[in-house]
Amino acid sequence: MSLVKIQSRPAITAALLKRYTKVGVLVDENTERHCYPQIKEKLGAHSVIRVASGEQHKTLNTCASIWDQLTQLKFDRHSVLIIVGGGVLGDMGGFCAATYKRGIDFILLPTTLLAQVDSSIGGKLGIDFGTYKNHIGVFQQPVATLIFTDFLETLPRRELRSGFAEVIKHCLISDKRMWNVIRKKTLDQQPWTTLVPHSVTFKDRVTKKDPKEKGLRKILNFGHSIGHALEGHYLHSTSPLLHGEAIAAGMILEAAVAARKKLIQQPELAEIARFIHSIYGKINLPDMEVLVSIMAQDKKNKGNKILLALPKGIGKAVWDVPVSETEVRHAMEFYQSL
């Protein structure tokens, strides 16, 4: 079973690494500068594997570079890869570790709020393929996920805001009381020392009950069907969206679908939209045909049906809800009216 541990300061025990023949540390230019120095001296002998930061590099080409570096360093199946980074590096580095020589152990050290509260928990790994988010991937648990909240102090405000979208999602689908806490505060007033463990505990519980996303785990996809389509659409543009920015828009749009299906009331939709809009503002939506065509490739679909996870009231959620193009169009009209 994967170990999940939350601490304020970076601490890696020698006992965790001594069983491995080689230790590698995967970093991008940002985590090498800001986070790697905080753990470097605790690792003993190790090699550093470097890739460029950003969603646009979450591709097979970057994977080939990682696999090549592991091969040149003569990593065997008894080696371990420590991944120091946010959601992009965790998804891609874990995927590379899970497939290198049919799988080596890996340890996640999530450095962003988004990775700490969401993407580092649950064993989903993968890379993008064209405009499709996480189109190629596997399920594989790390041997440990070590969450050091001090790393949050290294984040630009935009990255912190991006990660907050997943916190909002967790509250909307699981905890009305916590939703009523966060919606009354600005981004700068949020109680991170409470919210990080809250999200980690919730997601860890859900993913342990349903590790391969056959049922309950699908509720975690709220905001992500439309959100991933938006993220994919802007991925190769001059102004790509951060993951949380796309998911924030996706949550408003999917909440509008939920309201149309009478899963939530209009005052609840207004409350959700008002708070998310106050934090993230609005993005320019593509044409409906473009959005729906990307959504049609979503991994959560079945046959020709686009399936969403939607809130049922605030604090609960349902999954595998079919959505029509008409409902998507009405949701887009609502979003554009904000």
Secondary structure, DSSP 8 states (H G I E B T S, - for coil): --EEEEESS----HHHHTT-S-EEEEE-HHHHHHTHHHHGGGS-S-EEEE---SGGG-SHHHHHHHHHHHHHTT--TT-EEEEEESHHHHHHHHHHHHHGGG--EEEEEE-SHHIIIIITSS-EEEEEETTEEEEEEEE---SEEEEEGGGGGGS-HHHHHHHHHHHHHHHHHH-HHHHHHHTTS-GGG--HHHHHHHHHHHHHHHHHHSTT-SSGGGGGGTTHHHHHHHHHHHTTSSS---HHHHHHHHHHHHHHHHHHTTSS-HHHHHHHHHHHHHHH-------HHHHHHHHTT-TT-BTTBEEEEEESSTT-EEEEEEE-HHHHHHHHHHHHT-
